[in-house]
Amino acid sequence: MDLILWRHAEAFEMREVEDDLDRALTPKGERQAQRVATWLNRQLPASTRVLASPARRTLQTAAALERKVKTSPELAPGGTVEGLLHAARWPDAKEPVLVVGHQPTLGVVAAYLLSGQPQPWPVRKGSVWWLRGRERDGVLQVVLHAVVSPELV
């Protein structure tokens, strides 16, 4: 199974709004989302399931893909590793899953799947971490397929 973790692009600071879920992308964030979405659309199979946090900034980031997006409260800011993996149906989903979410959850998920330790690894705004789960000799292995930032695409 492919699990693609996409951190939302650059958003306005909290002082600009009263509710964190209402924070929107900055103009720079809109450009970041579009660049990364263009790259993702060249890489992702049509069957990819796209999940996003209900936060405005993640929905705006995901909208750049121009694909169907399902929101999941488990992906909201402050979410857990277990909640994200449950929403993505890791490692049993039959199709690739793209999760548009937040820090520190995305970094902790990447660390947990790649190292077995839930550590707060940094994931830059607008960046994608593409993880691939595969079974070898009856054991699930997770490999890092790609890491891409908006500046590299």
N, C-alpha and C positions, 0 to 999 in steps of 0.2 A: 504494500500500500504506500502511496505517496501522500505525505502530509506537508503542505506548503504553508508556512507561517509568514504572513505579510503584516508588518507593523504599519499602522496608519501613517500617512504622510504628515508633514508639518502642519500643526494646528495653532490657532490663536491661544494665548495664555488664558488661564482661568480668570484673571481680573477683568477680562472682556465680557464675561457672561456670569450668570448667577448659578447655573447648573452645569456641572462638568460634562454631562451627556449632550449639552447644547453647543459645545465648542466646535467651531467650523474649521475647515482647512484655510490656511493662508493662501494668497496667490502662488507663492512658492510651492506650497503643499499640493495645490491643484496641478502644477506642472510636474512635480515629482510623481504623483499618482498616475498621471497620463503616460509618462515615460515608462514607468514600471509596468503598467497595464499593457502597453504595446508589446513589451518584451514577453510578459506572461502569456498574452494571447497567441504569440508565435510558438510557445512551448507547451501550453496546456492542452490536453485532449478535450474535445467537446463535451465529454461525459463528466468533467470535473465538477464536483459539488462545491459551491461557494457559500461559506458561512461568515457572518459578520456580527460584531457586537452591535447592540442597538444605539451606540453613541453616534452622533451626527458625523464626526470626523471619519469613523470607520466606514460608515455607509457612503460618504462622499468618495473615499478612497476606492471602495469596491465598485462604485458606479462607473468609474473610469474603464472597467472591463467590458461594460455593456453586456453583461450576462445576468441571468437570474441569480438573485442573492437571497438567502434565508437568514433572518436575524435569530440570534440565540442569546437569551439572558445569561447563559453560562459563560459567555465571552465578554461580558461587560467589564469595565475597569474593576480591578480587585478580584477577578476570577481566579480559579484554582487550576492546577495542572489536571486534576481529576475531572473537573467540569469540562475543560477544553477537550481532553481525550475522549470523554463520553460523548460530547456533541459531535466530534469528528468520527466517532465509531472506530477509534484506533484500537488495535491494528487490523480490524476485521472488515472494514469498508471495501467494497468491490471496486469502487471508483476512486480516483485521486480526490483529495479534499484540500481546498484552499481556505484558510482561516485568516480573516482580517481582524486583527485585535490590537492589544495594548501591552506595554511594558508595565511591570516586570514579568507578567505571566508568560509572554512568548519566549523570553529568554530562559525562564525557569523550565518551561516545557522542552526547549532545545537541549538544555543542559541535562535534564533528567533522561531524555531519550538517548542522547549520545554518550553520556558518561555514567548514567545510573544514579547521579547525585542531583537533587533539586537545588541548583545554585543560580543566583541572579546574573546570568550572562547578559551583557548589553546587546541590544538589537537596535540599530540606528533607525530613525524615522524614515519611513518609506521603503525600508529594506525587506528582502525576501530571504528566508531560510528554507530550502527545499530538502526535506528528509525523506528517505526511502526505507521502508521496513521490508525485510525479506527473510525468508526462512531458510536456514542452512542446517542440515543434520538435525532437524527438529527444534532448532533454537532460533528465536527471533533476533535478527541483527538489524541495527539501524545504522545507515550510512548517510553521510552528508553529501547530497547530490550537487547542490549549488548554494552559494550565498551571493546575492546581487544587491547593490545599493543604487539609488536613483542616479548617482553620479557616474555609474559604470555602464548605463544603458542609453 
